[in-house]
Amino acid sequence: MRGSLVALALALAPCAAGIATAQATNPSSSSMRPMCEKDPGNPSAAGEANRTKKCPPPPPVATGTVTISGMVFFDLPPYDGVFDPSNENGIAGWNVVLTGPTGQLTYNTATQSTNPGAYVFAGLPSGATYTVCVVPAMGWTQTSPTGGAPCPNGVGYSITVPALVVDMTISDQNFGFYSN
């Protein structure tokens, strides 16, 4: 019986050596695999410490869009920069400019006349930072926002939108002005 085991061991030795060599030179060996790929490793307790874990699932693909809206309004005393629809009116016909990441995309819209002063930018890709600015008419002073993104003629909003899988609306990005 002992002789049979020795003969079997000697017969399998070249095969085991060939497997070890193939694993060492094979690009799919564990040293070349990403760290999060499951590696069956050695079934012993020592091998457990050397095994890697499964990769987490990939993040969802950003398919959502964002809508940014607000009002350009005639701010009345005390010029607080807060739009009060009960006594303050929107200003129709002013240009509102939205600039995308690193100036790659620019949208320009005039404030509405059907809903005076209202503006809307819809269907914007998520996962970006946008800047919203107003081009005021001469003789007007801005009251809101009081701080934020620098604009050619005042201050605007800088809006960072995360990568989304659902649609999102960002409203009340209002601009207040009074006439000099």
C-alpha positions in Angstrom: 0.0 0.0 0.0 2.8 2.4 0.9 4.5 1.7 -2.3 1.4 2.5 -4.3 1.1 5.9 -2.6 4.8 6.7 -3.3 4.3 5.7 -6.9 1.2 7.8 -7.2 2.9 10.8 -5.6 5.8 10.5 -8.0 3.5 10.2 -11.0 1.5 13.3 -10.0 4.6 15.5 -9.2 5.3 16.7 -12.7 1.6 17.5 -13.1 1.5 19.6 -9.9 4.7 21.4 -11.0 3.2 22.2 -14.3 0.1 23.7 -12.7 2.2 25.8 -10.3 4.3 27.1 -13.3 1.1 27.9 -15.3 -0.4 29.8 -12.4 2.8 31.8 -11.9 3.0 32.8 -15.6 -0.7 33.1 -16.4 -1.9 36.7 -16.6 -5.1 35.7 -14.9 -3.3 34.5 -11.8 -4.3 36.1 -8.5 -1.4 38.6 -8.5 -2.9 40.2 -11.7 -6.5 40.3 -10.6 -8.2 43.4 -9.2 -8.2 43.4 -5.4 -11.9 43.2 -5.2 -12.3 40.1 -7.4 -13.2 36.9 -5.5 -10.2 34.7 -5.3 -10.9 31.2 -4.0 -7.4 31.1 -2.5 -6.2 28.3 -0.2 -9.0 26.6 1.8 -6.9 26.6 4.9 -7.3 29.1 7.7 -4.0 30.9 6.5 -5.4 31.1 3.0 -8.6 32.9 4.3 -6.5 35.9 5.2 -5.1 36.1 1.7 -8.5 36.0 -0.1 -9.9 39.1 -1.5 -13.6 40.1 -1.4 -16.2 40.6 -4.1 -16.4 44.0 -5.8 -19.2 46.2 -4.7 -21.9 46.7 -7.3 -21.1 49.5 -9.8 -22.8 52.8 -9.0 -26.0 53.5 -10.9 -25.7 55.2 -14.2 -26.7 58.9 -14.0 -29.8 59.2 -16.2 -31.7 61.8 -14.2 -32.0 65.4 -15.3 -32.4 68.6 -13.4 -34.8 71.6 -13.8 -33.6 75.0 -12.4 -36.2 77.8 -12.0 -36.8 81.0 -10.3 -38.1 84.6 -10.6 -36.6 87.9 -11.5 -38.6 90.4 -9.5 -39.0 94.1 -8.7 -38.0 94.3 -5.0 -39.9 96.9 -3.0 -38.8 98.6 0.2 -37.3 97.5 2.5 -35.4 95.9 -0.4 -34.9 92.6 1.5 -34.3 90.5 -1.6 -37.1 88.1 -0.8 -39.8 87.6 -3.4 -43.3 88.4 -1.9 -45.9 87.5 -4.6 -48.6 89.4 -2.7 -47.1 92.8 -3.5 -43.9 92.4 -5.6 -44.0 91.7 -9.4 -41.9 89.8 -11.7 -39.9 91.6 -14.4 -40.6 90.3 -17.9 -38.1 90.3 -20.8 -34.8 90.1 -18.9 -32.1 87.6 -20.0 -31.2 84.8 -17.6 -28.0 83.0 -18.5 -27.1 79.5 -17.3 -23.6 78.2 -17.8 -22.6 74.6 -17.4 -19.4 72.9 -16.3 -16.3 74.9 -17.4 -18.5 77.0 -19.7 -19.2 74.0 -22.0 -22.9 74.8 -22.3 -24.7 78.0 -22.1 -28.5 78.5 -22.1 -30.0 81.9 -22.4 -33.7 82.6 -21.8 -35.8 85.7 -21.4 -38.0 85.9 -18.4 -41.6 85.1 -19.3 -44.3 87.6 -20.1 -47.2 85.1 -19.4 -45.8 84.6 -15.9 -43.8 87.8 -15.6 -40.3 87.3 -14.4 -40.3 83.5 -14.3 -37.5 81.5 -15.9 -37.0 77.8 -16.3 -34.0 75.7 -17.5 -35.3 72.1 -17.9 -33.7 68.8 -19.0 -30.2 69.6 -17.8 -27.8 66.7 -17.3 -27.1 65.8 -13.7 -23.6 65.4 -12.3 -22.5 69.0 -13.1 -22.2 72.5 -11.6 -24.2 75.3 -13.1 -24.1 79.0 -12.7 -27.2 81.1 -13.1 -26.9 84.9 -13.8 -29.2 87.7 -14.8 -28.4 90.5 -17.3 -30.1 93.5 -15.7 -31.4 96.5 -17.5 -29.5 99.8 -17.0 -30.6 101.7 -13.9 -31.4 98.7 -11.7 -29.7 97.6 -8.5 -29.6 93.9 -7.4 -30.8 93.0 -4.0 -30.6 89.2 -4.2 -28.8 87.0 -4.0 -26.4 88.9 -1.8 -23.6 86.4 -2.2 -22.8 83.6 -4.5 -21.3 83.0 -7.9 -19.8 86.1 -9.5 -21.6 87.2 -12.6 -20.7 89.8 -15.2 -23.3 92.3 -13.8 -23.7 91.2 -10.2 -24.1 87.9 -8.2 -25.8 84.7 -9.2 -26.2 81.1 -8.1 -23.8 78.3 -8.3 -25.7 75.0 -8.2 -23.9 71.7 -7.9 -26.1 68.8 -9.0 -25.0 65.2 -8.0 -25.2 62.4 -10.5 -28.8 61.3 -10.3 -30.9 58.3 -11.4 -34.1 60.3 -11.0 -35.2 63.8 -12.1 -34.8 66.7 -9.7 -36.2 70.2 -9.5 -34.4 73.2 -8.0 -36.7 76.1 -7.6 -36.7 79.6 -6.0 -33.4 80.7 -7.5 -34.8 84.3 -7.4 -33.2 87.5 -8.3 -34.4 90.8 -6.8 -33.8 94.2 -8.3 -35.0 97.8 -7.7 -35.0 100.7 -10.0 -32.7 103.6 -9.3 
